[in-house]
Amino acid sequence: MTISDRLLDRGETEMNTAIPGNNTAWRSITRIIKGMPATDGAGVELTRVIGQPVLPMLDPFLLLDAFRSDRPEDYIAGFPSHPHRGFETVTYLLTGRMRHKDNAGHEGVIETGGIQWMTAGRGIVHSEMPEQANGLLEGFQLWVNLPAAHKMDQPGYQEYPVEQIPLESWEGGVEVRVIAGVTSQGTRGPVVQPLTEPLYLDVRAPAGRHFIERLPAAHNAFVYVIQGTVHARDVDGRVVQLRRDDLGVLSRGDTVRFETGEEDARFLVVAGRPLNEPVARSGPFVMNTKAEIQQAFEDYGQGRF
Protein backbone atom coordinates (compact mmCIF):
# COMPACT_ATOMS: atom_id res chain seq x y z
CA MET A 1 0.00 0.00 0.00
CA THR A 2 1.42 3.39 -0.96
CA ILE A 3 1.48 6.43 1.29
CA SER A 4 -0.51 8.40 -1.30
CA ASP A 5 -3.46 6.07 -0.73
CA ARG A 6 -3.74 7.41 2.81
CA LEU A 7 -3.31 11.18 2.35
CA LEU A 8 -6.07 13.07 4.11
CA ASP A 9 -8.29 15.58 2.37
CA ARG A 10 -6.99 19.13 2.15
CA GLY A 11 -9.22 20.32 4.96
CA GLU A 12 -7.89 17.64 7.34
CA THR A 13 -4.17 18.17 6.93
CA GLU A 14 -3.59 20.79 9.62
CA MET A 15 -2.02 18.61 12.26
CA ASN A 16 -0.62 20.39 15.29
CA THR A 17 3.18 20.24 15.29
CA ALA A 18 4.04 21.48 18.75
CA ILE A 19 7.71 20.71 19.34
CA PRO A 20 8.90 19.31 22.70
CA GLY A 21 12.46 20.54 22.19
CA ASN A 22 14.57 22.68 19.88
CA ASN A 23 16.57 19.72 18.56
CA THR A 24 13.66 17.35 17.98
CA ALA A 25 14.09 14.90 15.09
CA TRP A 26 10.56 13.84 14.23
CA ARG A 27 9.93 10.33 13.02
CA SER A 28 7.61 10.01 10.04
CA ILE A 29 5.74 7.23 8.27
CA THR A 30 7.82 5.69 5.49
CA ARG A 31 5.53 2.78 4.58
CA ILE A 32 2.05 1.55 5.46
CA ILE A 33 1.77 -2.23 5.62
CA LYS A 34 -1.45 -4.21 5.57
CA GLY A 35 -1.30 -7.70 7.03
CA MET A 36 -1.97 -10.77 4.94
CA PRO A 37 -4.12 -13.76 5.97
CA ALA A 38 -2.06 -16.71 7.18
CA THR A 39 -2.47 -20.03 8.95
CA ASP A 40 -0.04 -21.41 11.51
CA GLY A 41 0.13 -24.08 14.17
CA ALA A 42 -2.67 -26.62 13.82
CA GLY A 43 -4.74 -24.38 11.57
CA VAL A 44 -4.90 -21.13 13.58
CA GLU A 45 -6.19 -18.26 11.43
CA LEU A 46 -4.19 -15.07 11.86
CA THR A 47 -2.91 -11.97 10.10
CA ARG A 48 0.81 -11.82 9.30
CA VAL A 49 2.10 -8.26 9.30
CA ILE A 50 5.88 -8.56 9.66
CA GLY A 51 7.29 -11.72 8.09
CA GLN A 52 5.33 -11.44 4.84
CA PRO A 53 6.75 -10.72 1.35
CA VAL A 54 6.32 -6.93 1.50
CA LEU A 55 7.94 -6.69 4.95
CA PRO A 56 10.09 -9.80 5.61
CA MET A 57 11.59 -8.24 8.75
CA LEU A 58 12.25 -4.93 10.46
CA ASP A 59 15.51 -5.62 12.28
CA PRO A 60 15.42 -6.86 15.07
CA PHE A 61 11.76 -7.79 14.54
CA LEU A 62 11.32 -10.98 12.54
CA LEU A 63 7.57 -11.50 12.65
CA LEU A 64 4.37 -9.89 13.88
CA ASP A 65 1.18 -11.95 13.86
CA ALA A 66 -2.15 -10.49 14.92
CA PHE A 67 -5.07 -12.71 15.85
CA ARG A 68 -8.64 -11.66 16.51
CA SER A 69 -11.65 -13.96 16.33
CA ASP A 70 -14.95 -14.76 18.01
CA ARG A 71 -15.05 -18.12 16.20
CA PRO A 72 -13.39 -20.90 18.27
CA GLU A 73 -12.86 -22.98 15.13
CA ASP A 74 -10.39 -20.32 13.93
CA TYR A 75 -7.92 -21.02 16.73
CA ILE A 76 -9.03 -23.81 19.08
CA ALA A 77 -6.53 -26.35 17.67
CA GLY A 78 -3.78 -23.99 18.81
CA PHE A 79 -0.05 -24.52 18.51
CA PRO A 80 0.85 -28.06 19.65
CA SER A 81 4.42 -28.80 20.75
CA HIS A 82 6.95 -27.18 18.42
CA PRO A 83 10.58 -26.04 18.72
CA HIS A 84 12.33 -22.66 18.58
CA ARG A 85 15.98 -21.62 18.56
CA GLY A 86 17.87 -18.35 18.14
CA PHE A 87 15.28 -15.67 18.94
CA GLU A 88 12.52 -14.55 21.32
CA THR A 89 8.74 -14.89 21.09
CA VAL A 90 6.60 -12.17 22.63
CA THR A 91 2.93 -12.96 23.25
CA TYR A 92 0.63 -10.11 24.28
CA LEU A 93 -3.05 -10.83 24.89
CA LEU A 94 -5.71 -8.14 24.60
CA THR A 95 -8.52 -10.60 25.29
CA GLY A 96 -8.50 -14.32 26.06
CA ARG A 97 -6.00 -16.80 27.47
CA MET A 98 -3.02 -18.75 26.21
CA ARG A 99 -2.02 -21.94 28.03
CA HIS A 100 1.62 -22.82 27.52
CA LYS A 101 3.89 -25.68 28.49
CA ASP A 102 7.49 -26.55 27.58
CA ASN A 103 9.83 -29.54 27.67
CA ALA A 104 11.65 -28.17 30.73
CA GLY A 105 8.53 -28.39 32.91
CA HIS A 106 7.55 -24.73 32.76
CA GLU A 107 3.83 -24.10 32.26
CA GLY A 108 1.21 -21.47 32.94
CA VAL A 109 -1.53 -19.27 31.50
CA ILE A 110 -1.24 -15.85 29.90
CA GLU A 111 -4.42 -13.97 30.80
CA THR A 112 -6.07 -10.90 29.26
CA GLY A 113 -3.63 -7.99 29.31
CA GLY A 114 -0.66 -10.20 30.15
CA ILE A 115 2.70 -10.48 28.43
CA GLN A 116 5.05 -13.42 27.96
CA TRP A 117 8.54 -12.61 26.67
CA MET A 118 10.15 -15.98 26.00
CA THR A 119 13.82 -16.33 25.12
CA ALA A 120 14.15 -19.53 23.11
CA GLY A 121 17.93 -19.24 23.02
CA ARG A 122 19.68 -22.56 22.38
CA GLY A 123 16.39 -24.39 22.02
CA ILE A 124 13.02 -25.01 23.56
CA VAL A 125 9.97 -27.13 22.70
CA HIS A 126 6.66 -25.73 23.80
CA SER A 127 2.94 -25.67 23.13
CA GLU A 128 0.55 -22.70 23.09
CA MET A 129 -3.17 -23.39 23.35
CA PRO A 130 -5.52 -20.38 23.05
CA GLU A 131 -8.87 -19.88 24.76
CA GLN A 132 -11.44 -17.13 24.39
CA ALA A 133 -12.69 -14.82 27.11
CA ASN A 134 -16.18 -13.33 26.81
CA GLY A 135 -16.47 -14.87 23.36
CA LEU A 136 -13.29 -13.34 21.91
CA LEU A 137 -9.60 -14.10 21.46
CA GLU A 138 -7.36 -11.18 20.46
CA GLY A 139 -3.66 -10.51 20.70
CA PHE A 140 -0.25 -10.53 19.07
CA GLN A 141 2.89 -12.56 18.76
CA LEU A 142 6.10 -10.72 17.95
CA TRP A 143 9.41 -12.42 17.18
CA VAL A 144 12.56 -10.58 18.22
CA ASN A 145 15.96 -11.65 16.97
CA LEU A 146 18.92 -12.42 19.22
CA PRO A 147 22.52 -11.43 18.36
CA ALA A 148 24.86 -14.18 17.20
CA ALA A 149 26.74 -14.21 20.49
CA HIS A 150 23.53 -14.97 22.43
CA LYS A 151 21.58 -17.30 20.14
CA MET A 152 22.69 -20.28 22.21
CA ASP A 153 21.90 -18.73 25.59
CA GLN A 154 19.87 -20.70 28.10
CA PRO A 155 16.10 -20.42 27.47
CA GLY A 156 14.11 -18.23 29.84
CA TYR A 157 10.86 -16.36 30.44
CA GLN A 158 9.69 -12.94 31.50
CA GLU A 159 5.96 -13.21 32.29
CA TYR A 160 3.77 -10.52 33.79
CA PRO A 161 0.01 -10.24 34.34
CA VAL A 162 -1.74 -6.98 33.53
CA GLU A 163 -1.59 -5.92 37.20
CA GLN A 164 2.21 -5.80 37.01
CA ILE A 165 2.39 -3.73 33.81
CA PRO A 166 2.46 -0.01 34.69
CA LEU A 167 -0.15 2.33 33.25
CA GLU A 168 0.51 6.02 32.58
CA SER A 169 -2.52 8.34 32.66
CA TRP A 170 -2.08 11.52 30.64
CA GLU A 171 -4.12 14.69 30.51
CA GLY A 172 -7.04 14.35 28.14
CA GLY A 173 -7.71 10.70 28.86
CA VAL A 174 -4.69 9.19 27.09
CA GLU A 175 -3.44 5.96 28.71
CA VAL A 176 -0.14 4.23 28.01
CA ARG A 177 0.53 0.67 29.13
CA VAL A 178 4.34 0.30 29.39
CA ILE A 179 5.37 -3.30 28.68
CA ALA A 180 9.06 -2.81 27.90
CA GLY A 181 11.46 0.11 27.90
CA VAL A 182 11.30 3.49 29.59
CA THR A 183 8.99 6.35 28.59
CA SER A 184 9.81 10.05 28.60
CA GLN A 185 7.85 10.30 31.86
CA GLY A 186 10.23 7.83 33.46
CA THR A 187 7.89 4.85 33.62
CA ARG A 188 9.76 1.57 33.17
CA GLY A 189 8.10 -1.55 31.83
CA PRO A 190 8.71 -4.88 33.59
CA VAL A 191 10.31 -6.57 30.57
CA VAL A 192 14.05 -5.92 30.32
CA GLN A 193 16.21 -7.06 27.40
CA PRO A 194 19.53 -5.21 27.10
CA LEU A 195 20.46 -7.04 23.88
CA THR A 196 17.86 -5.17 21.79
CA GLU A 197 16.66 -2.52 24.29
CA PRO A 198 13.00 -2.84 23.23
CA LEU A 199 10.26 -0.31 23.81
CA TYR A 200 6.72 -1.78 23.74
CA LEU A 201 3.77 0.52 24.45
CA ASP A 202 0.02 -0.07 24.26
CA VAL A 203 -1.67 3.33 23.84
CA ARG A 204 -5.34 4.23 24.25
CA ALA A 205 -6.42 7.74 23.26
CA PRO A 206 -9.83 9.40 22.97
CA ALA A 207 -10.89 10.98 19.69
CA GLY A 208 -9.04 14.13 18.71
CA ARG A 209 -6.09 13.65 21.08
CA HIS A 210 -2.38 13.56 20.41
CA PHE A 211 0.40 11.29 21.60
CA ILE A 212 4.05 12.39 21.70
CA GLU A 213 6.85 10.13 22.90
CA ARG A 214 10.61 9.97 22.71
CA LEU A 215 12.21 6.92 21.08
CA PRO A 216 15.88 5.88 20.97
CA ALA A 217 17.13 7.58 17.81
CA ALA A 218 18.97 4.54 16.40
CA HIS A 219 16.11 2.06 16.95
CA ASN A 220 13.87 0.72 14.22
CA ALA A 221 10.23 1.30 15.12
CA PHE A 222 6.64 0.88 14.00
CA VAL A 223 3.10 1.80 15.00
CA TYR A 224 0.25 -0.71 14.69
CA VAL A 225 -3.38 0.41 14.87
CA ILE A 226 -5.68 -1.85 16.87
CA GLN A 227 -8.77 0.36 16.91
CA GLY A 228 -9.87 3.65 15.36
CA THR A 229 -7.65 5.79 13.14
CA VAL A 230 -4.31 7.47 13.73
CA HIS A 231 -2.90 10.47 11.83
CA ALA A 232 0.82 11.02 11.33
CA ARG A 233 3.12 12.76 8.87
CA ASP A 234 4.93 11.00 6.06
CA VAL A 235 8.48 11.76 4.91
CA ASP A 236 7.20 14.64 2.73
CA GLY A 237 5.40 16.28 5.65
CA ARG A 238 1.94 15.29 4.48
CA VAL A 239 -0.62 13.93 6.94
CA VAL A 240 -1.57 10.30 6.35
CA GLN A 241 -4.16 8.15 8.03
CA LEU A 242 -3.55 4.70 9.47
CA ARG A 243 -6.63 2.57 9.96
CA ARG A 244 -7.36 -0.51 12.01
CA ASP A 245 -4.79 -3.26 11.37
CA ASP A 246 -2.37 -0.94 9.54
CA LEU A 247 1.32 -1.01 10.46
CA GLY A 248 3.26 2.19 9.86
CA VAL A 249 7.03 1.82 9.51
CA LEU A 250 8.73 4.81 11.11
CA SER A 251 11.77 6.72 9.88
CA ARG A 252 14.76 7.35 12.11
CA GLY A 253 14.46 10.16 14.64
CA ASP A 254 13.97 10.65 18.35
CA THR A 255 10.30 11.62 18.69
CA VAL A 256 6.96 10.34 17.40
CA ARG A 257 3.68 12.20 17.24
CA PHE A 258 0.30 10.72 16.42
CA GLU A 259 -3.20 12.18 16.54
CA THR A 260 -6.41 10.21 16.77
CA GLY A 261 -9.31 10.66 14.38
CA GLU A 262 -13.01 11.06 15.08
CA GLU A 263 -13.26 8.02 17.33
CA ASP A 264 -11.30 6.57 20.22
CA ALA A 265 -8.15 4.77 19.14
CA ARG A 266 -5.79 2.12 20.41
CA PHE A 267 -2.37 1.38 18.96
CA LEU A 268 0.98 -0.23 19.68
CA VAL A 269 4.28 1.64 19.48
CA VAL A 270 7.23 -0.76 19.29
CA ALA A 271 10.94 -0.04 18.84
CA GLY A 272 14.15 -2.05 19.09
CA ARG A 273 17.87 -1.73 18.46
CA PRO A 274 18.78 -3.31 15.10
CA LEU A 275 21.41 -6.05 15.20
CA ASN A 276 22.73 -5.54 11.65
CA GLU A 277 23.72 -9.20 11.36
CA PRO A 278 23.04 -11.80 8.65
CA VAL A 279 19.81 -13.73 9.16
CA ALA A 280 19.21 -17.34 8.18
CA ARG A 281 15.75 -18.62 9.01
CA SER A 282 13.74 -21.73 8.38
CA GLY A 283 10.44 -22.41 10.10
CA PRO A 284 10.94 -22.20 13.87
CA PHE A 285 14.69 -21.52 13.76
CA VAL A 286 16.49 -18.21 13.22
CA MET A 287 20.28 -18.25 13.07
CA ASN A 288 23.06 -16.48 11.15
CA THR A 289 24.07 -19.17 8.63
CA LYS A 290 22.50 -22.06 6.75
CA ALA A 291 24.88 -24.43 8.51
CA GLU A 292 23.54 -23.29 11.88
CA ILE A 293 19.98 -23.89 10.65
CA GLN A 294 20.91 -27.41 9.56
CA GLN A 295 22.49 -27.99 12.97
CA ALA A 296 19.29 -26.79 14.67
CA PHE A 297 17.19 -29.32 12.75
CA GLU A 298 19.69 -32.06 13.59
CA ASP A 299 19.77 -31.14 17.29
CA TYR A 300 15.98 -31.08 17.47
CA GLY A 301 15.68 -34.38 15.66
CA GLN A 302 18.18 -35.96 18.07
CA GLY A 303 16.32 -34.65 21.12
CA ARG A 304 19.07 -32.24 22.16
CA PHE A 305 16.74 -29.28 22.91
C-alpha positions in Angstrom: 0.0 0.0 0.0 1.4 3.4 -1.0 1.5 6.4 1.3 -0.5 8.4 -1.3 -3.5 6.1 -0.7 -3.7 7.4 2.8 -3.3 11.2 2.4 -6.1 13.1 4.1 -8.3 15.6 2.4 -7.0 19.1 2.2 -9.2 20.3 5.0 -7.9 17.6 7.3 -4.2 18.2 6.9 -3.6 20.8 9.6 -2.0 18.6 12.3 -0.6 20.4 15.3 3.2 20.2 15.3 4.0 21.5 18.8 7.7 20.7 19.3 8.9 19.3 22.7 12.5 20.5 22.2 14.6 22.7 19.9 16.6 19.7 18.6 13.7 17.3 18.0 14.1 14.9 15.1 10.6 13.8 14.2 9.9 10.3 13.0 7.6 10.0 10.0 5.7 7.2 8.3 7.8 5.7 5.5 5.5 2.8 4.6 2.1 1.5 5.5 1.8 -2.2 5.6 -1.5 -4.2 5.6 -1.3 -7.7 7.0 -2.0 -10.8 4.9 -4.1 -13.8 6.0 -2.1 -16.7 7.2 -2.5 -20.0 9.0 0.0 -21.4 11.5 0.1 -24.1 14.2 -2.7 -26.6 13.8 -4.7 -24.4 11.6 -4.9 -21.1 13.6 -6.2 -18.3 11.4 -4.2 -15.1 11.9 -2.9 -12.0 10.1 0.8 -11.8 9.3 2.1 -8.3 9.3 5.9 -8.6 9.7 7.3 -11.7 8.1 5.3 -11.4 4.8 6.7 -10.7 1.4 6.3 -6.9 1.5 7.9 -6.7 5.0 10.1 -9.8 5.6 11.6 -8.2 8.8 12.2 -4.9 10.5 15.5 -5.6 12.3 15.4 -6.9 15.1 11.8 -7.8 14.5 11.3 -11.0 12.5 7.6 -11.5 12.6 4.4 -9.9 13.9 1.2 -12.0 13.9 -2.1 -10.5 14.9 -5.1 -12.7 15.8 -8.6 -11.7 16.5 -11.7 -14.0 16.3 -14.9 -14.8 18.0 -15.0 -18.1 16.2 -13.4 -20.9 18.3 -12.9 -23.0 15.1 -10.4 -20.3 13.9 -7.9 -21.0 16.7 -9.0 -23.8 19.1 -6.5 -26.4 17.7 -3.8 -24.0 18.8 -0.1 -24.5 18.5 0.8 -28.1 19.6 4.4 -28.8 20.7 7.0 -27.2 18.4 10.6 -26.0 18.7 12.3 -22.7 18.6 16.0 -21.6 18.6 17.9 -18.4 18.1 15.3 -15.7 18.9 12.5 -14.6 21.3 8.7 -14.9 21.1 6.6 -12.2 22.6 2.9 -13.0 23.2 0.6 -10.1 24.3 -3.0 -10.8 24.9 -5.7 -8.1 24.6 -8.5 -10.6 25.3 -8.5 -14.3 26.1 -6.0 -16.8 27.5 -3.0 -18.7 26.2 -2.0 -21.9 28.0 1.6 -22.8 27.5 3.9 -25.7 28.5 7.5 -26.6 27.6 9.8 -29.5 27.7 11.6 -28.2 30.7 8.5 -28.4 32.9 7.5 -24.7 32.8 3.8 -24.1 32.3 1.2 -21.5 32.9 -1.5 -19.3 31.5 -1.2 -15.8 29.9 -4.4 -14.0 30.8 -6.1 -10.9 29.3 -3.6 -8.0 29.3 -0.7 -10.2 30.2 2.7 -10.5 28.4 5.0 -13.4 28.0 8.5 -12.6 26.7 10.1 -16.0 26.0 13.8 -16.3 25.1 14.1 -19.5 23.1 17.9 -19.2 23.0 19.7 -22.6 22.4 16.4 -24.4 22.0 13.0 -25.0 23.6 10.0 -27.1 22.7 6.7 -25.7 23.8 2.9 -25.7 23.1 0.5 -22.7 23.1 -3.2 -23.4 23.4 -5.5 -20.4 23.0 -8.9 -19.9 24.8 -11.4 -17.1 24.4 -12.7 -14.8 27.1 -16.2 -13.3 26.8 -16.5 -14.9 23.4 -13.3 -13.3 21.9 -9.6 -14.1 21.5 -7.4 -11.2 20.5 -3.7 -10.5 20.7 -0.3 -10.5 19.1 2.9 -12.6 18.8 6.1 -10.7 18.0 9.4 -12.4 17.2 12.6 -10.6 18.2 16.0 -11.6 17.0 18.9 -12.4 19.2 22.5 -11.4 18.4 24.9 -14.2 17.2 26.7 -14.2 20.5 23.5 -15.0 22.4 21.6 -17.3 20.1 22.7 -20.3 22.2 21.9 -18.7 25.6 19.9 -20.7 28.1 16.1 -20.4 27.5 14.1 -18.2 29.8 10.9 -16.4 30.4 9.7 -12.9 31.5 6.0 -13.2 32.3 3.8 -10.5 33.8 0.0 -10.2 34.3 -1.7 -7.0 33.5 -1.6 -5.9 37.2 2.2 -5.8 37.0 2.4 -3.7 33.8 2.5 0.0 34.7 -0.2 2.3 33.2 0.5 6.0 32.6 -2.5 8.3 32.7 -2.1 11.5 30.6 -4.1 14.7 30.5 -7.0 14.4 28.1 -7.7 10.7 28.9 -4.7 9.2 27.1 -3.4 6.0 28.7 -0.1 4.2 28.0 0.5 0.7 29.1 4.3 0.3 29.4 5.4 -3.3 28.7 9.1 -2.8 27.9 11.5 0.1 27.9 11.3 3.5 29.6 9.0 6.4 28.6 9.8 10.1 28.6 7.8 10.3 31.9 10.2 7.8 33.5 7.9 4.8 33.6 9.8 1.6 33.2 8.1 -1.5 31.8 8.7 -4.9 33.6 10.3 -6.6 30.6 14.1 -5.9 30.3 16.2 -7.1 27.4 19.5 -5.2 27.1 20.5 -7.0 23.9 17.9 -5.2 21.8 16.7 -2.5 24.3 13.0 -2.8 23.2 10.3 -0.3 23.8 6.7 -1.8 23.7 3.8 0.5 24.4 0.0 -0.1 24.3 -1.7 3.3 23.8 -5.3 4.2 24.2 -6.4 7.7 23.3 -9.8 9.4 23.0 -10.9 11.0 19.7 -9.0 14.1 18.7 -6.1 13.7 21.1 -2.4 13.6 20.4 0.4 11.3 21.6 4.1 12.4 21.7 6.8 10.1 22.9 10.6 10.0 22.7 12.2 6.9 21.1 15.9 5.9 21.0 17.1 7.6 17.8 19.0 4.5 16.4 16.1 2.1 16.9 13.9 0.7 14.2 10.2 1.3 15.1 6.6 0.9 14.0 3.1 1.8 15.0 0.2 -0.7 14.7 -3.4 0.4 14.9 -5.7 -1.9 16.9 -8.8 0.4 16.9 -9.9 3.7 15.4 -7.7 5.8 13.1 -4.3 7.5 13.7 -2.9 10.5 11.8 0.8 11.0 11.3 3.1 12.8 8.9 4.9 11.0 6.1 8.5 11.8 4.9 7.2 14.6 2.7 5.4 16.3 5.6 1.9 15.3 4.5 -0.6 13.9 6.9 -1.6 10.3 6.4 -4.2 8.2 8.0 -3.5 4.7 9.5 -6.6 2.6 10.0 -7.4 -0.5 12.0 -4.8 -3.3 11.4 -2.4 -0.9 9.5 1.3 -1.0 10.5 3.3 2.2 9.9 7.0 1.8 9.5 8.7 4.8 11.1 11.8 6.7 9.9 14.8 7.4 12.1 14.5 10.2 14.6 14.0 10.7 18.4 10.3 11.6 18.7 7.0 10.3 17.4 3.7 12.2 17.2 0.3 10.7 16.4 -3.2 12.2 16.5 -6.4 10.2 16.8 -9.3 10.7 14.4 -13.0 11.1 15.1 -13.3 8.0 17.3 -11.3 6.6 20.2 -8.1 4.8 19.1 -5.8 2.1 20.4 -2.4 1.4 19.0 1.0 -0.2 19.7 4.3 1.6 19.5 7.2 -0.8 19.3 10.9 0.0 18.8 14.2 -2.0 19.1 17.9 -1.7 18.5 18.8 -3.3 15.1 21.4 -6.1 15.2 22.7 -5.5 11.7 23.7 -9.2 11.4 23.0 -11.8 8.7 19.8 -13.7 9.2 19.2 -17.3 8.2 15.8 -18.6 9.0 13.7 -21.7 8.4 10.4 -22.4 10.1 10.9 -22.2 13.9 14.7 -21.5 13.8 16.5 -18.2 13.2 20.3 -18.2 13.1 23.1 -16.5 11.1 24.1 -19.2 8.6 22.5 -22.1 6.8 24.9 -24.4 8.5 23.5 -23.3 11.9 20.0 -23.9 10.7 20.9 -27.4 9.6 22.5 -28.0 13.0 19.3 -26.8 14.7 17.2 -29.3 12.7 19.7 -32.1 13.6 19.8 -31.1 17.3 16.0 -31.1 17.5 15.7 -34.4 15.7 18.2 -36.0 18.1 16.3 -34.6 21.1 19.1 -32.2 22.2 16.7 -29.3 22.9 
